[in-house]
Each structure stands twice: as C-alpha cells, then as structure tokens.
Amino acid sequence: MKMTKQHYEFLTDEVLPLMASPSSLEEVADKLGNTNPLFNRGVFMARALEKWEDKNIPKAMIAELDQMIEEVTS
C-alpha cells in the first residue's frame, strides 16, 4: 500500500500523540520509510514530535525549559 501525505498527517496528528514516549516515533518513522519513496523523514518527525509534545507535555513546562535553555546559551 502506498501511503499518501494525508495518511502521514493523520498518523502524526491523531495516532502518534497517543504513543508512550517520543522514542516510539522514531520506530514508526523507520517503518514508514518503506511505504513511499517520497517519504520525508525529517518533515514527518518534526510534525510528529510537535504533536506528541502538544498532547503530552504541559505548556508551562515547555516555557520553563525554553527559558532555562535561553539562560544557559546566552
């Protein structure tokens, strides 16, 4: 079965945020790489990780972490 962009978007938006950890996203991307020669792993992972974080990490924690990173790197 050749998967389309719409299939990948459904996975990243609806299914993958339910995974227990973001490392599972890498495993899924590995398997999906064989489904379509035009599969763009980087784009897929960026969207999947963003959606996973939105569902699983509180916004306040992300803001705190961003602030800590800014303090350390500046």
N, CA, C and O of each residue as an XYZ file, in Angstrom:
296
protein
N       0.849     -1.182      0.000
C       0.000      0.000      0.000
C       0.891      1.241      0.000
O       1.763      1.382      0.858
N       0.677      2.116     -0.938
C       1.405      3.376     -0.972
C       0.651      4.396     -0.130
O      -0.510      4.708     -0.392
N       1.327      4.901      0.873
C       0.698      5.883      1.752
C       0.889      7.284      1.181
O       1.877      7.579      0.509
N      -0.082      8.127      1.470
C      -0.073      9.495      0.970
C       0.215     10.470      2.105
O       0.289     10.088      3.273
N       0.374     11.729      1.736
C       0.589     12.781      2.728
C      -0.558     12.794      3.749
O      -0.330     13.004      4.940
N      -1.770     12.572      3.283
C      -2.920     12.585      4.183
C      -2.833     11.448      5.211
O      -3.224     11.624      6.364
N      -2.328     10.301      4.800
C      -2.135      9.192      5.739
C      -1.125      9.575      6.811
O      -1.362      9.372      8.002
N       0.000     10.131      6.379
C       1.050     10.521      7.325
C       0.551     11.593      8.289
O       0.848     11.548      9.483
N      -0.206     12.555      7.769
C      -0.730     13.619      8.622
C      -1.722     13.073      9.644
O      -1.737     13.512     10.794
N      -2.544     12.121      9.230
C      -3.464     11.503     10.179
C      -2.677     10.812     11.294
O      -3.016     10.937     12.470
N      -1.636     10.089     10.919
C      -0.815      9.419     11.930
C      -0.187     10.420     12.892
O      -0.262     10.245     14.108
N       0.435     11.472     12.350
C       1.117     12.433     13.224
C       0.146     13.206     14.099
O       0.468     13.535     15.241
N      -1.031     13.498     13.580
C      -1.969     14.351     14.306
C      -2.872     13.585     15.274
O      -3.247     14.116     16.319
N      -3.221     12.353     14.936
C      -4.229     11.637     15.712
C      -3.715     10.400     16.449
O      -4.147     10.123     17.567
N      -2.806      9.665     15.839
C      -2.389      8.385     16.408
C      -1.108      8.504     17.227
O      -1.063      8.052     18.371
N      -0.079      9.101     16.661
C       1.218      9.126     17.333
C       1.245      9.909     18.645
O       2.048      9.570     19.514
N       0.417     10.935     18.837
C       0.405     11.578     20.156
C      -0.008     10.636     21.288
O       0.206     10.942     22.461
N      -0.592      9.504     20.941
C      -1.013      8.530     21.943
C       0.115      7.583     22.354
O      -0.045      6.800     23.290
N       1.246      7.649     21.666
C       2.378      6.777     21.985
C       2.920      7.134     23.367
O       2.801      8.274     23.815
N       3.516      6.146     24.036
C       4.011      6.343     25.393
C       5.205      7.289     25.469
O       5.345      8.031     26.441
N       6.062      7.271     24.455
C       7.247      8.128     24.501
C       7.631      8.566     23.096
O       7.271      7.910     22.118
N       8.362      9.675     22.992
C       8.747     10.149     21.666
C       9.730      9.214     20.961
O       9.853      9.266     19.737
N      10.427      8.366     21.707
C      11.342      7.427     21.037
C      10.563      6.442     20.164
O      11.106      5.909     19.196
N       9.317      6.203     20.493
C       8.476      5.339     19.670
C       8.217      5.951     18.303
O       7.998      5.234     17.327
N       8.242      7.273     18.234
C       8.024      7.950     16.957
C       9.112      7.588     15.957
O       8.844      7.439     14.765
N      10.336      7.447     16.445
C      11.466      7.070     15.583
C      11.244      5.690     14.975
O      11.514      5.472     13.794
N      10.753      4.772     15.783
C      10.486      3.418     15.300
C       9.419      3.426     14.209
O       9.542      2.727     13.204
N       8.380      4.215     14.415
C       7.318      4.318     13.412
C       7.884      4.916     12.125
O       7.593      4.426     11.035
N       8.684      5.962     12.244
C       9.270      6.596     11.057
C      10.156      5.610     10.298
O      10.171      5.610      9.067
N      10.889      4.776     11.021
C      11.717      3.758     10.364
C      10.867      2.850      9.489
O      11.231      2.548      8.353
N       9.741      2.421     10.022
C       8.866      1.520      9.266
C       8.177      2.229      8.110
O       7.979      1.635      7.049
N       7.811      3.484      8.301
C       7.113      4.221      7.248
C       8.027      4.578      6.077
O       7.556      4.812      4.964
N       9.323      4.617      6.332
C      10.262      4.930      5.258
C      10.142      3.999      4.071
O      10.514      4.364      2.956
N       9.630      2.805      4.295
C       9.473      1.824      3.215
C       8.138      1.926      2.490
O       7.899      1.186      1.536
N       7.274      2.821      2.923
C       5.920      2.869      2.356
C       5.793      3.777      1.144
O       4.833      3.662      0.382
N       6.741      4.670      0.961
C       6.644      5.639     -0.131
C       8.041      6.195     -0.390
O       8.690      6.674      0.540
N       8.519      6.140     -1.642
C       9.858      6.651     -1.927
C       9.997      8.156     -1.689
O      11.113      8.661     -1.575
N       8.886      8.866     -1.613
C       8.923     10.309     -1.380
C       8.772     10.663      0.101
O       8.694     11.839      0.454
N       8.731      9.648      0.962
C       8.587      9.883      2.399
C       9.735     10.756      2.891
O      10.907     10.435      2.693
N       9.379     11.866      3.537
C      10.376     12.796      4.067
C      10.419     12.625      5.585
O       9.589     13.170      6.313
N      11.398     11.861      6.039
C      11.505     11.528      7.452
C      11.627     12.785      8.322
O      11.015     12.862      9.387
N      12.405     13.754      7.879
C      12.606     14.966      8.668
C      11.317     15.732      8.893
O      11.030     16.158     10.011
N      10.552     15.907      7.851
C       9.269     16.617      7.955
C       8.311     15.820      8.838
O       7.627     16.380      9.695
N       8.272     14.513      8.618
C       7.393     13.654      9.404
C       7.744     13.728     10.884
O       6.861     13.905     11.722
N       9.013     13.596     11.208
C       9.439     13.598     12.615
C       9.181     14.948     13.276
O       8.762     14.999     14.433
N       9.425     16.031     12.561
C       9.180     17.358     13.139
C       7.707     17.517     13.511
O       7.380     17.987     14.601
N       6.831     17.123     12.603
C       5.389     17.250     12.872
C       4.957     16.277     13.971
O       4.202     16.647     14.869
N       5.435     15.044     13.897
C       5.054     14.034     14.890
C       5.502     14.449     16.291
O       4.748     14.319     17.255
N       6.722     14.944     16.394
C       7.228     15.351     17.705
C       6.463     16.562     18.238
O       6.147     16.626     19.426
N       6.170     17.513     17.365
C       5.402     18.685     17.790
C       4.029     18.275     18.328
O       3.598     18.754     19.376
N       3.353     17.392     17.607
C       2.020     16.944     18.032
C       2.108     16.113     19.312
O       1.234     16.212     20.174
N       3.161     15.289     19.444
C       3.331     14.490     20.652
C       3.547     15.406     21.859
O       2.944     15.205     22.914
N       4.408     16.409     21.698
C       4.676     17.353     22.793
C       3.415     18.128     23.165
O       3.136     18.320     24.348
N       2.647     18.576     22.166
C       1.407     19.307     22.444
C       0.454     18.485     23.307
O      -0.221     19.027     24.183
N       0.401     17.189     23.061
C      -0.525     16.306     23.778
C       0.018     15.870     25.144
O      -0.755     15.643     26.075
N       1.346     15.752     25.266
C       1.909     15.085     26.431
C       2.728     15.945     27.388
O       3.001     15.518     28.510
N       3.119     17.128     26.977
C       3.932     17.978     27.838
C       3.171     19.278     28.109
O       2.785     19.979     27.174
N       2.955     19.597     29.387
C       2.235     20.840     29.713
C       2.964     22.069     29.159
O       4.193     22.145     29.192
N       2.196     23.014     28.659
C       2.761     24.238     28.059
C       3.669     24.983     29.035
O       4.702     25.520     28.633
N       3.298     25.020     30.295
C       4.109     25.726     31.288
C       5.494     25.095     31.412
O       6.487     25.799     31.600
N       5.558     23.776     31.308
C       6.844     23.095     31.404
C       7.717     23.417     30.194
O       8.928     23.595     30.331
N       7.124     23.490     29.036
C       7.877     23.822     27.820
C       8.429     25.237     27.930
O       9.582     25.482     27.574
N       7.614     26.171     28.422
C       8.071     27.555     28.586
C       9.223     27.623     29.579
O      10.188     28.356     29.366
N       9.125     26.867     30.652
C      10.205     26.825     31.647
C      11.498     26.290     31.051
O      12.572     26.851     31.267
N      11.386     25.219     30.314
C      12.562     24.625     29.685
C      13.185     25.567     28.653
O      14.407     25.698     28.578
N      12.337     26.216     27.864
C      12.852     27.200     26.894
C      13.602     28.315     27.587
O      14.647     28.757     27.109
N      13.077     28.773     28.712
C      13.734     29.839     29.469
C      15.076     29.362     30.016
O      16.061     30.099     29.958
N      15.130     28.147     30.543
C      16.381     27.590     31.060
C      17.428     27.455     29.950
O      18.601     27.764     30.160
N      17.011     27.004     28.795
C      17.923     26.864     27.663
C      18.459     28.239     27.264
O      19.651     28.397     27.002
N      17.580     29.215     27.223
C      17.979     30.578     26.865
C      19.018     31.101     27.845
O      20.003     31.710     27.427
N      18.820     30.878     29.129
C      19.753     31.345     30.141
C      21.111     30.675     30.005
O      22.143     31.321     30.188
N      21.120     29.411     29.692
C      22.371     28.656     29.579
C      23.135     29.018     28.306
O      24.366     29.059     28.308
N      22.417     29.274     27.239
C      23.073     29.509     25.941
C      23.382     30.976     25.664
O      24.080     31.279     24.695
N      22.890     31.881     26.477
C      23.161     33.309     26.197
C      24.251     33.864     27.051
O      24.588     35.042     26.932
